[in-house]
Amino acid sequence: MINGLDYVMEVMPVYISGDSEEATLASTVMIIRSSQSGQAFEDSLPLQNNLGFEHFVGVSNRHKALMSQAKKLAMLDQPLLIEGETGTGKEMLAKACHNRSNRASFPFLVLSCASMPDDVAETELFGHAPGSFNHEQGHKGIFEQANGGTVFLDEIGEMSPHLQIKLLRFLQDGTFRRVGEEHEVHVDVRVIASTRHKLADLAESGAFREDLFYRLNVLTLRIPPLRERTNDLGPLLDLFINKYTKQLGMAKPSIADELLDQLANYPWPGNMRQLDNMALRALTELQDEPLSIELFHLPQLENVVSTSTSINLDGSLDDIMKDYESQVLERLYQSFPSSRKLAKRLSVSHTSIANKLRDYGIRKN
């Protein structure tokens, strides 16, 4: 190991032959190269096939409780619902649950419910009969391909009502029909679904079938956002730094004393994915140690760090609460600069936030 990086040394002896035709060792050629050269870094976090719970990093009580519950639910066959904001690692957690289960030797297949038209998604899930869509041969859908394994339905809250009905029937008895066929197919597949929304709210509003929600809402894992477990920032940052310093072939830099406190004051709307990307960007721009907050170029960070929320105790309780509420909204609005984004951050209605922003005269800085 040199300056924190692993290297491989290849030694090749050089022999010469004399008049006696006996080989004599004359010199040695030594080649030293990085052990990571020519291959992608696979030891830390990316979505590799053998991803397990040992790859999840965190020291907070929230993280430990999530891992403990996930390991218990991983062994069951009932549908599993994973809730969490964008960038929290829902697919990674689903993959880890699959790899810890008795289905680990069978396929783990993924379908994004928000990325394709309804008819295409139906074909991808259930397949189609021979002759359909001008194809002479039939096509096996994801459920058939994953027989014995796991199907991960990403952002199930975006699934169309038509597909929700077909999925509900499949969850009831494991049977379905290919598109264009009459006979039924039965498979043994565990369904893990994810959503960045609150399915209970979508079901209450009629945007998601209540019967399907109740079917999915038996086993549930909620991944807390990064801003709710800032104690994990240090281990996560260290993980990403180790990953990218090896990819970039550079020594691991020191970290400024105040960096973690400054990062903890940022709300991280993109969660771990944003921290991962910002760590890479910071390392590519690093000229001299230590690694400082300026290299992260976090949006609106100056407003978040410099704005302190103080409590004015003058007036009635109603006056005090309104003053404090306005300060909180003013501070968060700079990082979530629309009434819809802020409403989603605070888990309240868009109308309520829009009215409060108007009443308090809060605008973007």
C-alpha positions in Angstrom: 0.0 0.0 0.0 1.3 3.4 -1.0 -0.4 6.6 0.2 -3.5 4.7 1.0 -3.8 3.0 -2.4 -3.2 -0.7 -3.2 -0.7 -1.7 -5.8 0.4 -5.0 -7.5 4.1 -5.6 -8.1 5.1 -8.0 -10.9 8.7 -9.3 -10.8 10.3 -10.7 -13.9 13.9 -12.0 -13.7 16.3 -11.5 -16.5 18.9 -14.2 -17.2 21.9 -14.2 -19.5 23.9 -17.2 -20.8 27.6 -17.3 -20.7 30.2 -19.5 -22.6 29.3 -22.3 -20.3 25.7 -22.0 -21.4 24.7 -21.7 -17.8 22.0 -19.1 -17.1 23.0 -16.3 -14.8 20.6 -13.9 -13.1 21.6 -10.5 -14.4 18.8 -8.2 -13.3 15.1 -8.0 -12.5 12.3 -6.0 -14.1 9.7 -4.8 -11.6 6.4 -3.4 -12.7 4.1 -1.7 -10.2 0.6 -0.9 -11.2 -2.6 0.0 -9.4 -4.7 -3.0 -8.3 -7.8 -1.1 -9.6 -6.5 -0.3 -13.1 -8.6 -1.6 -15.9 -11.6 -2.6 -13.8 -14.5 -0.8 -12.3 -14.5 -0.4 -8.5 -16.9 -3.1 -7.2 -16.2 -3.2 -3.5 -18.3 -0.5 -2.0 -21.8 0.4 -3.1 -22.8 0.0 -6.8 -25.7 -2.3 -7.9 -23.7 -5.4 -8.3 -25.3 -8.8 -8.4 -24.1 -9.9 -5.0 -25.3 -6.8 -3.2 -26.1 -7.7 0.4 -26.8 -5.9 3.7 -23.1 -5.7 4.4 -22.8 -2.9 1.8 -25.2 -0.6 3.6 -23.4 2.0 5.8 -24.8 3.9 8.7 -24.5 4.3 12.5 -27.8 6.1 13.3 -30.5 4.4 15.2 -32.9 4.8 12.3 -30.5 3.0 9.9 -29.9 0.2 12.4 -33.6 -0.3 12.9 -34.2 -0.3 9.1 -31.5 -3.0 8.6 -32.8 -5.1 11.4 -36.4 -5.0 10.1 -35.3 -5.6 6.5 -33.4 -8.7 7.4 -36.5 -10.1 9.0 -38.8 -9.3 6.2 -36.3 -10.5 3.5 -37.0 -14.2 4.4 -40.8 -14.0 3.8 -42.7 -14.6 0.6 -45.4 -12.0 1.0 -45.3 -8.8 -1.1 -43.0 -6.2 0.3 -43.5 -2.4 0.0 -40.5 -0.1 0.3 -41.2 3.6 0.8 -38.6 6.3 0.5 -37.8 9.5 -1.3 -35.8 9.6 -4.5 -32.1 8.6 -4.1 -32.6 6.7 -0.8 -31.6 3.4 -2.3 -34.9 1.6 -2.6 -33.8 -0.7 -5.4 -30.6 -1.5 -3.5 -32.6 -2.5 -0.5 -34.9 -4.7 -2.6 -31.9 -6.4 -4.1 -30.4 -7.0 -0.7 -33.6 -8.5 0.5 -33.7 -10.8 -2.5 -30.1 -11.9 -1.9 -30.8 -12.7 1.7 -33.9 -14.8 0.9 -34.2 -18.4 -0.3 -34.8 -17.0 -3.8 -31.3 -15.6 -4.1 -30.2 -18.2 -6.7 -33.1 -17.2 -8.9 -33.5 -14.0 -11.0 -34.1 -10.6 -9.6 -35.8 -8.5 -12.4 -36.9 -4.9 -12.4 -39.6 -2.9 -14.1 -40.0 0.8 -13.7 -43.8 1.6 -13.6 -43.2 5.2 -14.7 -40.9 4.8 -17.7 -43.0 3.2 -20.4 -46.5 3.2 -22.0 -49.2 1.1 -20.5 -49.3 -1.5 -23.3 -45.6 -1.9 -23.3 -45.5 -2.3 -19.5 -48.2 -5.0 -19.7 -46.3 -6.9 -22.3 -43.1 -6.6 -20.2 -44.8 -7.9 -17.1 -47.0 -10.7 -18.6 -45.6 -11.4 -22.0 -47.6 -11.9 -25.2 -48.9 -14.8 -27.3 -47.3 -15.9 -30.6 -48.4 -13.7 -33.5 -49.1 -10.7 -31.3 -47.4 -7.4 -32.3 -46.3 -9.0 -35.6 -44.0 -11.4 -33.8 -44.2 -15.0 -34.8 -42.8 -16.3 -31.5 -44.3 -15.5 -28.2 -42.6 -13.5 -25.5 -42.2 -14.4 -21.8 -42.8 -11.5 -19.5 -40.8 -10.6 -16.4 -43.0 -12.7 -14.1 -42.3 -15.8 -16.1 -38.6 -15.0 -16.5 -38.3 -14.5 -12.8 -40.1 -17.7 -11.8 -38.7 -18.8 -8.4 -37.2 -15.3 -7.9 -38.2 -11.7 -7.3 -39.8 -9.0 -9.4 -39.1 -5.4 -8.3 -41.8 -2.9 -9.4 -40.2 0.5 -9.1 -42.5 3.5 -8.4 -45.7 1.4 -8.2 -47.6 4.6 -7.4 -47.2 5.5 -11.1 -48.8 2.2 -12.3 -52.0 2.7 -14.4 -55.4 1.5 -13.1 -55.5 -1.2 -15.8 -52.3 -2.7 -14.7 -53.2 -2.3 -11.0 -56.2 -4.7 -11.6 -54.0 -7.3 -13.3 -51.4 -7.1 -10.6 -54.0 -7.5 -7.9 -55.2 -10.7 -9.5 -51.7 -12.0 -9.8 -50.9 -11.3 -6.2 -54.0 -13.2 -5.1 -53.1 -16.6 -6.7 -49.9 -16.2 -8.8 -51.7 -16.7 -12.1 -52.0 -14.4 -15.1 -52.7 -14.5 -18.9 -50.2 -13.4 -21.5 -51.4 -10.6 -23.8 -53.5 -12.3 -26.6 -53.8 -15.7 -24.9 -56.6 -17.4 -23.0 -54.9 -20.0 -20.9 -53.5 -19.1 -17.6 -49.9 -19.3 -16.4 -48.9 -19.9 -12.8 -45.5 -18.8 -11.4 -43.8 -18.6 -8.0 -42.6 -15.0 -7.7 -42.2 -12.6 -4.8 -43.2 -9.0 -5.6 -41.3 -6.1 -4.0 -42.6 -2.7 -4.8 -41.3 0.8 -4.2 -42.8 4.2 -4.1 -41.6 7.7 -3.3 -45.3 8.7 -2.6 -47.4 7.8 0.3 -49.6 5.1 -1.1 -52.2 5.6 1.7 -52.7 9.1 0.5 -53.0 8.0 -3.2 -55.5 5.3 -2.2 -57.6 7.8 -0.2 -57.6 10.2 -3.1 -58.6 7.5 -5.6 -55.4 7.6 -7.5 -54.4 4.1 -6.4 -56.7 1.1 -5.9 -57.5 0.6 -2.2 -57.7 -3.2 -2.5 -54.3 -3.3 -4.1 -52.9 -0.9 -1.4 -54.2 -3.2 1.3 -52.6 -6.2 -0.4 -49.2 -4.5 -0.6 -49.3 -2.7 2.7 -48.7 -5.9 4.8 -44.9 -5.8 4.9 -43.5 -2.3 4.7 -40.1 -0.8 5.0 -39.6 3.0 5.1 -36.1 4.3 4.2 -35.6 7.6 6.1 -34.3 10.5 4.1 -30.7 11.6 4.7 -31.8 14.8 6.5 -33.4 12.6 9.2 -30.2 10.7 9.9 -27.4 13.1 9.6 -25.2 10.9 11.8 -24.8 8.7 8.8 -23.3 11.4 6.7 -19.7 10.7 7.9 -19.7 7.0 7.2 -21.4 7.5 3.8 -19.0 10.2 2.7 -16.1 8.0 3.7 -17.6 5.2 1.6 -18.0 7.4 -1.5 -14.5 8.9 -1.1 -12.9 5.5 -0.8 -14.8 4.4 -3.9 -13.9 7.4 -6.1 -10.3 7.8 -5.0 -9.6 4.3 -6.2 -11.4 4.9 -9.4 -9.5 8.1 -9.9 -6.2 6.6 -8.8 -5.6 9.3 -6.2 -4.7 9.3 -2.5 -7.5 9.7 0.0 -7.7 13.4 1.0 -8.1 14.7 4.5 -11.5 16.3 5.4 -11.9 19.8 6.8 -13.0 19.9 10.4 -16.2 21.8 9.7 -17.2 19.8 6.6 -19.6 17.3 8.2 -21.4 20.0 10.3 -21.9 22.0 7.1 -23.1 19.0 5.1 -25.5 18.2 8.0 -27.1 21.6 7.6 -28.1 20.9 4.0 -31.5 19.1 3.5 -30.2 16.7 0.7 -33.3 16.5 -1.4 -31.6 13.9 -3.6 -30.5 11.9 -0.6 -27.6 9.4 -0.9 -27.5 9.6 -4.7 -26.9 13.3 -4.5 -24.2 12.9 -1.8 -22.6 10.2 -4.0 -22.6 12.5 -7.1 -21.4 15.5 -5.1 -18.5 13.5 -3.5 -17.3 12.6 -7.0 -17.5 16.1 -8.2 -15.6 17.4 -5.2 -12.8 14.9 -5.7 -12.4 15.8 -9.4 -12.0 19.5 -8.5 -9.7 18.9 -5.5 -6.4 20.7 -5.9 -5.1 20.9 -2.3 -6.2 19.2 0.8 -8.4 19.2 2.8 -11.7 18.4 1.2 -13.9 21.5 1.9 -17.5 22.5 1.5 -16.8 24.8 -1.4 -16.0 21.8 -3.6 -19.5 20.4 -3.2 -21.3 23.3 -4.9 -24.5 22.5 -3.1 -27.5 24.5 -4.4 -28.6 27.3 -2.0 -26.1 26.0 0.6 -25.2 29.5 1.7 -28.9 30.3 2.5 -29.3 27.0 4.4 -26.1 27.4 6.5 -26.2 31.1 7.2 -29.9 31.4 8.1 -30.6 30.7 11.7 -34.1 30.2 13.1 -34.7 32.2 16.3 -37.8 32.3 18.4 -39.5 35.6 19.1 -41.3 35.3 22.4 -43.2 38.6 22.2 -47.0 38.5 21.8 -49.5 35.8 22.2 -48.9 32.1 21.6 -50.5 32.4 18.2 -48.2 35.3 17.3 -45.2 33.3 18.5 -46.1 30.2 16.5 -46.8 32.2 13.3 -43.5 33.9 13.6 -41.6 30.6 14.0 -43.6 29.0 11.2 -42.8 31.8 8.8 -39.0 31.4 9.6 -39.1 27.7 9.0 -40.9 28.1 5.7 -38.6 30.9 4.6 -35.6 28.7 5.3 -36.9 25.6 3.6 -38.3 27.4 0.6 -34.8 28.3 -0.6 -33.9 24.6 -0.9 -37.4 23.5 -2.1 -38.2 26.5 -4.3 -41.8 25.8 -5.3 -45.0 25.3 -3.3 -45.4 21.8 -4.6 -41.8 20.7 -3.7 -42.1 22.3 -0.2 -45.5 20.7 0.4 -44.0 17.3 -0.5 -41.1 18.0 1.8 -43.4 18.8 4.8 -46.0 16.2 3.9 -48.9 18.7 3.8 -51.2 19.8 1.0 -50.0 22.0 -1.8 -52.9 24.4 -1.2 -52.0 24.9 2.5 -48.4 25.7 1.7 -49.3 28.0 -1.2 -51.6 30.0 1.2 -49.0 30.2 3.9 -46.3 31.4 1.5 -48.7 34.1 0.2 -49.8 35.1 3.7 -46.2 35.4 5.0 -44.9 37.0 1.8 -42.2 34.4 1.3 -40.4 34.5 -2.1 -37.3 32.9 -3.5 -34.1 34.7 -2.6 
